[in-house]
């Protein structure tokens, strides 16, 4: 998502999810933050 500028819907589609919301729920459950928040944090770190 970070290197290819994908949003959660694009990432969900690419890895085989039919529902972006299901992808986001599972991502949050696994990583502790929703994908959008995670990507924003990572992008802000790489801009330094």
CHARMM-style PDB file with segment names, atoms N, HN, CA, C and O in Angstrom:
ATOM      1  N   UNK     1       0.826  -1.177   0.000  1.00  0.00      PROA
ATOM      2  CA  UNK     1       0.000   0.000   0.000  1.00  0.00      PROA
ATOM      3  C   UNK     1       0.874   1.245   0.000  1.00  0.00      PROA
ATOM      4  O   UNK     1       0.563   2.235  -0.662  1.00  0.00      PROA
ATOM      5  N   UNK     2       1.942   1.187   0.730  1.00  0.00      PROA
ATOM      6  HN  UNK     2       2.194   0.382   1.267  1.00  0.00      PROA
ATOM      7  CA  UNK     2       2.795   2.363   0.853  1.00  0.00      PROA
ATOM      8  C   UNK     2       3.543   2.650  -0.448  1.00  0.00      PROA
ATOM      9  O   UNK     2       3.496   3.770  -0.956  1.00  0.00      PROA
ATOM     10  N   UNK     3       4.219   1.662  -0.978  1.00  0.00      PROA
ATOM     11  HN  UNK     3       4.257   0.752  -0.565  1.00  0.00      PROA
ATOM     12  CA  UNK     3       5.061   1.914  -2.152  1.00  0.00      PROA
ATOM     13  C   UNK     3       4.259   2.078  -3.438  1.00  0.00      PROA
ATOM     14  O   UNK     3       4.731   2.723  -4.375  1.00  0.00      PROA
ATOM     15  N   UNK     4       3.061   1.510  -3.502  1.00  0.00      PROA
ATOM     16  HN  UNK     4       2.678   0.986  -2.741  1.00  0.00      PROA
ATOM     17  CA  UNK     4       2.266   1.600  -4.724  1.00  0.00      PROA
ATOM     18  C   UNK     4       1.107   2.577  -4.613  1.00  0.00      PROA
ATOM     19  O   UNK     4       0.258   2.633  -5.503  1.00  0.00      PROA
ATOM     20  N   UNK     5       1.063   3.340  -3.542  1.00  0.00      PROA
ATOM     21  HN  UNK     5       1.753   3.294  -2.819  1.00  0.00      PROA
ATOM     22  CA  UNK     5       0.021   4.349  -3.342  1.00  0.00      PROA
ATOM     23  C   UNK     5      -1.384   3.755  -3.413  1.00  0.00      PROA
ATOM     24  O   UNK     5      -2.295   4.389  -3.946  1.00  0.00      PROA
ATOM     25  N   UNK     6      -1.570   2.535  -2.878  1.00  0.00      PROA
ATOM     26  HN  UNK     6      -0.830   2.020  -2.445  1.00  0.00      PROA
ATOM     27  CA  UNK     6      -2.880   1.895  -2.869  1.00  0.00      PROA
ATOM     28  C   UNK     6      -3.685   2.333  -1.653  1.00  0.00      PROA
ATOM     29  O   UNK     6      -3.133   2.584  -0.582  1.00  0.00      PROA
ATOM     30  N   UNK     7      -4.987   2.421  -1.835  1.00  0.00      PROA
ATOM     31  HN  UNK     7      -5.435   2.218  -2.705  1.00  0.00      PROA
ATOM     32  CA  UNK     7      -5.860   2.615  -0.686  1.00  0.00      PROA
ATOM     33  C   UNK     7      -6.308   1.235  -0.205  1.00  0.00      PROA
ATOM     34  O   UNK     7      -5.936   0.221  -0.795  1.00  0.00      PROA
ATOM     35  N   UNK     8      -7.100   1.197   0.856  1.00  0.00      PROA
ATOM     36  HN  UNK     8      -7.402   2.021   1.335  1.00  0.00      PROA
ATOM     37  CA  UNK     8      -7.528  -0.079   1.429  1.00  0.00      PROA
ATOM     38  C   UNK     8      -8.346  -0.888   0.431  1.00  0.00      PROA
ATOM     39  O   UNK     8      -8.218  -2.112   0.381  1.00  0.00      PROA
ATOM     40  N   UNK     9      -9.180  -0.233  -0.360  1.00  0.00      PROA
ATOM     41  HN  UNK     9      -9.285   0.761  -0.320  1.00  0.00      PROA
ATOM     42  CA  UNK     9      -9.996  -0.954  -1.340  1.00  0.00      PROA
ATOM     43  C   UNK     9      -9.108  -1.610  -2.402  1.00  0.00      PROA
ATOM     44  O   UNK     9      -9.338  -2.757  -2.786  1.00  0.00      PROA
ATOM     45  N   UNK    10      -8.113  -0.891  -2.865  1.00  0.00      PROA
ATOM     46  HN  UNK    10      -7.926   0.041  -2.553  1.00  0.00      PROA
ATOM     47  CA  UNK    10      -7.192  -1.452  -3.863  1.00  0.00      PROA
ATOM     48  C   UNK    10      -6.384  -2.608  -3.311  1.00  0.00      PROA
ATOM     49  O   UNK    10      -6.195  -3.620  -3.986  1.00  0.00      PROA
ATOM     50  N   UNK    11      -5.910  -2.462  -2.090  1.00  0.00      PROA
ATOM     51  HN  UNK    11      -6.064  -1.640  -1.542  1.00  0.00      PROA
ATOM     52  CA  UNK    11      -5.151  -3.540  -1.453  1.00  0.00      PROA
ATOM     53  C   UNK    11      -6.039  -4.751  -1.207  1.00  0.00      PROA
ATOM     54  O   UNK    11      -5.617  -5.888  -1.417  1.00  0.00      PROA
ATOM     55  N   UNK    12      -7.263  -4.509  -0.764  1.00  0.00      PROA
ATOM     56  HN  UNK    12      -7.606  -3.585  -0.594  1.00  0.00      PROA
ATOM     57  CA  UNK    12      -8.200  -5.604  -0.509  1.00  0.00      PROA
ATOM     58  C   UNK    12      -8.455  -6.389  -1.789  1.00  0.00      PROA
ATOM     59  O   UNK    12      -8.444  -7.620  -1.787  1.00  0.00      PROA
ATOM     60  N   UNK    13      -8.682  -5.677  -2.864  1.00  0.00      PROA
ATOM     61  HN  UNK    13      -8.692  -4.677  -2.866  1.00  0.00      PROA
ATOM     62  CA  UNK    13      -8.927  -6.323  -4.152  1.00  0.00      PROA
ATOM     63  C   UNK    13      -7.704  -7.125  -4.589  1.00  0.00      PROA
ATOM     64  O   UNK    13      -7.835  -8.256  -5.058  1.00  0.00      PROA
ATOM     65  N   UNK    14      -6.543  -6.554  -4.440  1.00  0.00      PROA
ATOM     66  HN  UNK    14      -6.437  -5.635  -4.059  1.00  0.00      PROA
ATOM     67  CA  UNK    14      -5.311  -7.200  -4.897  1.00  0.00      PROA
ATOM     68  C   UNK    14      -5.026  -8.509  -4.156  1.00  0.00      PROA
ATOM     69  O   UNK    14      -4.496  -9.450  -4.747  1.00  0.00      PROA
ATOM     70  N   UNK    15      -5.372  -8.574  -2.874  1.00  0.00      PROA
ATOM     71  HN  UNK    15      -5.802  -7.810  -2.394  1.00  0.00      PROA
ATOM     72  CA  UNK    15      -5.090  -9.796  -2.111  1.00  0.00      PROA
ATOM     73  C   UNK    15      -6.278 -10.741  -2.038  1.00  0.00      PROA
ATOM     74  O   UNK    15      -6.217 -11.766  -1.358  1.00  0.00      PROA
ATOM     75  N   UNK    16      -7.370 -10.402  -2.738  1.00  0.00      PROA
ATOM     76  HN  UNK    16      -7.420  -9.570  -3.290  1.00  0.00      PROA
ATOM     77  CA  UNK    16      -8.465 -11.351  -2.880  1.00  0.00      PROA
ATOM     78  C   UNK    16      -9.693 -11.144  -2.014  1.00  0.00      PROA
ATOM     79  O   UNK    16     -10.585 -11.992  -2.013  1.00  0.00      PROA
ATOM     80  N   UNK    17      -9.766 -10.051  -1.281  1.00  0.00      PROA
ATOM     81  HN  UNK    17      -9.041  -9.363  -1.283  1.00  0.00      PROA
ATOM     82  CA  UNK    17     -10.966  -9.770  -0.497  1.00  0.00      PROA
ATOM     83  C   UNK    17     -12.053  -9.235  -1.412  1.00  0.00      PROA
ATOM     84  O   UNK    17     -11.771  -8.462  -2.327  1.00  0.00      PROA
ATOM     85  N   UNK    18     -13.275  -9.635  -1.176  1.00  0.00      PROA
ATOM     86  HN  UNK    18     -13.504 -10.263  -0.432  1.00  0.00      PROA
ATOM     87  CA  UNK    18     -14.393  -9.083  -1.933  1.00  0.00      PROA
ATOM     88  C   UNK    18     -14.884  -7.782  -1.303  1.00  0.00      PROA
ATOM     89  O   UNK    18     -15.517  -6.965  -1.971  1.00  0.00      PROA
ATOM     90  N   UNK    19     -14.591  -7.591  -0.019  1.00  0.00      PROA
ATOM     91  HN  UNK    19     -14.076  -8.254   0.524  1.00  0.00      PROA
ATOM     92  CA  UNK    19     -15.092  -6.438   0.711  1.00  0.00      PROA
ATOM     93  C   UNK    19     -13.930  -5.647   1.337  1.00  0.00      PROA
ATOM     94  O   UNK    19     -13.189  -6.185   2.160  1.00  0.00      PROA
ATOM     95  N   UNK    20     -13.773  -4.377   0.950  1.00  0.00      PROA
ATOM     96  HN  UNK    20     -14.375  -3.940   0.281  1.00  0.00      PROA
ATOM     97  CA  UNK    20     -12.748  -3.551   1.586  1.00  0.00      PROA
ATOM     98  C   UNK    20     -12.951  -3.408   3.096  1.00  0.00      PROA
ATOM     99  O   UNK    20     -11.984  -3.314   3.851  1.00  0.00      PROA
ATOM    100  N   UNK    21     -14.216  -3.392   3.530  1.00  0.00      PROA
ATOM    101  HN  UNK    21     -15.002  -3.468   2.916  1.00  0.00      PROA
ATOM    102  CA  UNK    21     -14.459  -3.246   4.969  1.00  0.00      PROA
ATOM    103  C   UNK    21     -13.985  -4.481   5.732  1.00  0.00      PROA
ATOM    104  O   UNK    21     -13.479  -4.354   6.847  1.00  0.00      PROA
ATOM    105  N   UNK    22     -14.136  -5.659   5.158  1.00  0.00      PROA
ATOM    106  HN  UNK    22     -14.547  -5.762   4.253  1.00  0.00      PROA
ATOM    107  CA  UNK    22     -13.638  -6.874   5.806  1.00  0.00      PROA
ATOM    108  C   UNK    22     -12.113  -6.843   5.879  1.00  0.00      PROA
ATOM    109  O   UNK    22     -11.532  -7.213   6.900  1.00  0.00      PROA
ATOM    110  N   UNK    23     -11.465  -6.406   4.805  1.00  0.00      PROA
ATOM    111  HN  UNK    23     -11.937  -6.106   3.976  1.00  0.00      PROA
ATOM    112  CA  UNK    23     -10.016  -6.264   4.805  1.00  0.00      PROA
ATOM    113  C   UNK    23      -9.574  -5.309   5.915  1.00  0.00      PROA
ATOM    114  O   UNK    23      -8.644  -5.607   6.665  1.00  0.00      PROA
ATOM    115  N   UNK    24     -10.239  -4.171   6.014  1.00  0.00      PROA
ATOM    116  HN  UNK    24     -10.994  -3.929   5.405  1.00  0.00      PROA
ATOM    117  CA  UNK    24      -9.880  -3.181   7.039  1.00  0.00      PROA
ATOM    118  C   UNK    24     -10.065  -3.730   8.445  1.00  0.00      PROA
ATOM    119  O   UNK    24      -9.225  -3.505   9.316  1.00  0.00      PROA
ATOM    120  N   UNK    25     -11.162  -4.451   8.674  1.00  0.00      PROA
ATOM    121  HN  UNK    25     -11.845  -4.634   7.966  1.00  0.00      PROA
ATOM    122  CA  UNK    25     -11.387  -5.043  10.000  1.00  0.00      PROA
ATOM    123  C   UNK    25     -10.295  -6.039  10.351  1.00  0.00      PROA
ATOM    124  O   UNK    25      -9.757  -6.015  11.458  1.00  0.00      PROA
ATOM    125  N   UNK    26      -9.970  -6.909   9.413  1.00  0.00      PROA
ATOM    126  HN  UNK    26     -10.407  -6.928   8.514  1.00  0.00      PROA
ATOM    127  CA  UNK    26      -8.944  -7.909   9.691  1.00  0.00      PROA
ATOM    128  C   UNK    26      -7.564  -7.280   9.815  1.00  0.00      PROA
ATOM    129  O   UNK    26      -6.764  -7.713  10.644  1.00  0.00      PROA
ATOM    130  N   UNK    27      -7.274  -6.275   9.013  1.00  0.00      PROA
ATOM    131  HN  UNK    27      -7.924  -5.924   8.339  1.00  0.00      PROA
ATOM    132  CA  UNK    27      -5.999  -5.555   9.110  1.00  0.00      PROA
ATOM    133  C   UNK    27      -5.863  -4.928  10.494  1.00  0.00      PROA
ATOM    134  O   UNK    27      -4.824  -5.042  11.144  1.00  0.00      PROA
ATOM    135  N   UNK    28      -6.922  -4.271  10.929  1.00  0.00      PROA
ATOM    136  HN  UNK    28      -7.767  -4.178  10.402  1.00  0.00      PROA
ATOM    137  CA  UNK    28      -6.898  -3.623  12.242  1.00  0.00      PROA
ATOM    138  C   UNK    28      -6.737  -4.643  13.367  1.00  0.00      PROA
ATOM    139  O   UNK    28      -5.990  -4.417  14.318  1.00  0.00      PROA
ATOM    140  N   UNK    29      -7.430  -5.746  13.252  1.00  0.00      PROA
ATOM    141  HN  UNK    29      -8.038  -5.930  12.479  1.00  0.00      PROA
ATOM    142  CA  UNK    29      -7.329  -6.791  14.269  1.00  0.00      PROA
ATOM    143  C   UNK    29      -5.896  -7.340  14.338  1.00  0.00      PROA
ATOM    144  O   UNK    29      -5.388  -7.605  15.427  1.00  0.00      PROA
ATOM    145  N   UNK    30      -5.257  -7.508  13.196  1.00  0.00      PROA
ATOM    146  HN  UNK    30      -5.670  -7.293  12.312  1.00  0.00      PROA
ATOM    147  CA  UNK    30      -3.911  -8.079  13.149  1.00  0.00      PROA
ATOM    148  C   UNK    30      -2.823  -7.071  13.523  1.00  0.00      PROA
ATOM    149  O   UNK    30      -1.908  -7.395  14.280  1.00  0.00      PROA
ATOM    150  N   UNK    31      -2.924  -5.841  12.987  1.00  0.00      PROA
ATOM    151  HN  UNK    31      -3.667  -5.578  12.372  1.00  0.00      PROA
ATOM    152  CA  UNK    31      -1.872  -4.841  13.171  1.00  0.00      PROA
ATOM    153  C   UNK    31      -2.163  -3.806  14.255  1.00  0.00      PROA
ATOM    154  O   UNK    31      -1.262  -3.068  14.653  1.00  0.00      PROA
ATOM    155  N   UNK    32      -3.399  -3.738  14.737  1.00  0.00      PROA
ATOM    156  HN  UNK    32      -4.131  -4.338  14.414  1.00  0.00      PROA
ATOM    157  CA  UNK    32      -3.718  -2.823  15.819  1.00  0.00      PROA
ATOM    158  C   UNK    32      -4.156  -1.432  15.399  1.00  0.00      PROA
ATOM    159  O   UNK    32      -4.503  -0.611  16.248  1.00  0.00      PROA
ATOM    160  N   UNK    33      -4.146  -1.155  14.109  1.00  0.00      PROA
ATOM    161  HN  UNK    33      -3.864  -1.822  13.419  1.00  0.00      PROA
ATOM    162  CA  UNK    33      -4.585   0.147  13.603  1.00  0.00      PROA
ATOM    163  C   UNK    33      -5.212  -0.080  12.236  1.00  0.00      PROA
ATOM    164  O   UNK    33      -4.826  -1.009  11.527  1.00  0.00      PROA
ATOM    165  N   UNK    34      -6.172   0.753  11.858  1.00  0.00      PROA
ATOM    166  HN  UNK    34      -6.486   1.508  12.434  1.00  0.00      PROA
ATOM    167  CA  UNK    34      -6.754   0.605  10.520  1.00  0.00      PROA
ATOM    168  C   UNK    34      -5.704   0.923   9.453  1.00  0.00      PROA
ATOM    169  O   UNK    34      -4.772   1.684   9.714  1.00  0.00      PROA
ATOM    170  N   UNK    35      -5.845   0.352   8.263  1.00  0.00      PROA
ATOM    171  HN  UNK    35      -6.602  -0.266   8.052  1.00  0.00      PROA
ATOM    172  CA  UNK    35      -4.828   0.562   7.234  1.00  0.00      PROA
ATOM    173  C   UNK    35      -4.585   2.029   6.890  1.00  0.00      PROA
ATOM    174  O   UNK    35      -3.440   2.430   6.683  1.00  0.00      PROA
ATOM    175  N   UNK    36      -5.634   2.826   6.828  1.00  0.00      PROA
ATOM    176  HN  UNK    36      -6.564   2.500   6.996  1.00  0.00      PROA
ATOM    177  CA  UNK    36      -5.451   4.241   6.487  1.00  0.00      PROA
ATOM    178  C   UNK    36      -4.563   4.952   7.508  1.00  0.00      PROA
ATOM    179  O   UNK    36      -3.670   5.714   7.138  1.00  0.00      PROA
ATOM    180  N   UNK    37      -4.808   4.703   8.773  1.00  0.00      PROA
ATOM    181  HN  UNK    37      -5.533   4.084   9.073  1.00  0.00      PROA
ATOM    182  CA  UNK    37      -4.016   5.328   9.825  1.00  0.00      PROA
ATOM    183  C   UNK    37      -2.570   4.832   9.782  1.00  0.00      PROA
ATOM    184  O   UNK    37      -1.631   5.612   9.946  1.00  0.00      PROA
ATOM    185  N   UNK    38      -2.407   3.552   9.564  1.00  0.00      PROA
ATOM    186  HN  UNK    38      -3.169   2.919   9.431  1.00  0.00      PROA
ATOM    187  CA  UNK    38      -1.075   2.965   9.489  1.00  0.00      PROA
ATOM    188  C   UNK    38      -0.273   3.561   8.339  1.00  0.00      PROA
ATOM    189  O   UNK    38       0.892   3.917   8.512  1.00  0.00      PROA
ATOM    190  N   UNK    39      -0.890   3.670   7.171  1.00  0.00      PROA
ATOM    191  HN  UNK    39      -1.837   3.381   7.030  1.00  0.00      PROA
ATOM    192  CA  UNK    39      -0.200   4.209   5.998  1.00  0.00      PROA
ATOM    193  C   UNK    39       0.142   5.687   6.200  1.00  0.00      PROA
ATOM    194  O   UNK    39       1.231   6.123   5.826  1.00  0.00      PROA
ATOM    195  N   UNK    40      -0.763   6.453   6.780  1.00  0.00      PROA
ATOM    196  HN  UNK    40      -1.648   6.099   7.084  1.00  0.00      PROA
ATOM    197  CA  UNK    40      -0.480   7.872   7.039  1.00  0.00      PROA
ATOM    198  C   UNK    40       0.724   8.010   7.965  1.00  0.00      PROA
ATOM    199  O   UNK    40       1.578   8.869   7.745  1.00  0.00      PROA
ATOM    200  N   UNK    41       0.801   7.179   8.991  1.00  0.00      PROA
ATOM    201  HN  UNK    41       0.107   6.481   9.171  1.00  0.00      PROA
ATOM    202  CA  UNK    41       1.923   7.236   9.919  1.00  0.00      PROA
ATOM    203  C   UNK    41       3.216   6.865   9.212  1.00  0.00      PROA
ATOM    204  O   UNK    41       4.232   7.536   9.396  1.00  0.00      PROA
ATOM    205  N   UNK    42       3.196   5.813   8.409  1.00  0.00      PROA
ATOM    206  HN  UNK    42       2.370   5.269   8.260  1.00  0.00      PROA
ATOM    207  CA  UNK    42       4.397   5.393   7.693  1.00  0.00      PROA
ATOM    208  C   UNK    42       4.836   6.437   6.678  1.00  0.00      PROA
ATOM    209  O   UNK    42       6.033   6.680   6.532  1.00  0.00      PROA
ATOM    210  N   UNK    43       3.897   7.059   5.975  1.00  0.00      PROA
ATOM    211  HN  UNK    43       2.924   6.862   6.094  1.00  0.00      PROA
ATOM    212  CA  UNK    43       4.257   8.099   5.009  1.00  0.00      PROA
ATOM    213  C   UNK    43       4.878   9.299   5.703  1.00  0.00      PROA
ATOM    214  O   UNK    43       5.831   9.885   5.191  1.00  0.00      PROA
ATOM    215  N   UNK    44       4.353   9.668   6.856  1.00  0.00      PROA
ATOM    216  HN  UNK    44       3.578   9.192   7.272  1.00  0.00      PROA
ATOM    217  CA  UNK    44       4.916  10.819   7.573  1.00  0.00      PROA
ATOM    218  C   UNK    44       6.347  10.519   8.044  1.00  0.00      PROA
ATOM    219  O   UNK    44       7.176  11.426   8.117  1.00  0.00      PROA
ATOM    220  N   UNK    45       6.630   9.280   8.355  1.00  0.00      PROA
ATOM    221  HN  UNK    45       5.957   8.543   8.295  1.00  0.00      PROA
ATOM    222  CA  UNK    45       7.990   8.900   8.758  1.00  0.00      PROA
ATOM    223  C   UNK    45       8.954   8.944   7.590  1.00  0.00      PROA
ATOM    224  O   UNK    45      10.113   9.321   7.764  1.00  0.00      PROA
ATOM    225  N   UNK    46       8.504   8.567   6.408  1.00  0.00      PROA
ATOM    226  HN  UNK    46       7.563   8.260   6.266  1.00  0.00      PROA
ATOM    227  CA  UNK    46       9.392   8.532   5.253  1.00  0.00      PROA
ATOM    228  C   UNK    46       9.637   9.916   4.655  1.00  0.00      PROA
ATOM    229  O   UNK    46      10.579  10.101   3.885  1.00  0.00      PROA
ATOM    230  N   UNK    47       8.801  10.880   5.005  1.00  0.00      PROA
ATOM    231  HN  UNK    47       8.036  10.730   5.631  1.00  0.00      PROA
ATOM    232  CA  UNK    47       8.967  12.239   4.472  1.00  0.00      PROA
ATOM    233  C   UNK    47      10.038  13.027   5.223  1.00  0.00      PROA
ATOM    234  O   UNK    47      10.436  14.102   4.773  1.00  0.00      PROA
ATOM    235  N   UNK    48      10.500  12.525   6.331  1.00  0.00      PROA
ATOM    236  HN  UNK    48      10.177  11.652   6.697  1.00  0.00      PROA
ATOM    237  CA  UNK    48      11.487  13.249   7.133  1.00  0.00      PROA
ATOM    238  C   UNK    48      12.826  13.282   6.510  1.00  0.00      PROA
ATOM    239  OT1 UNK    48      13.756  13.858   7.075  1.00  0.00      PROA
TER     240      UNK     48
END
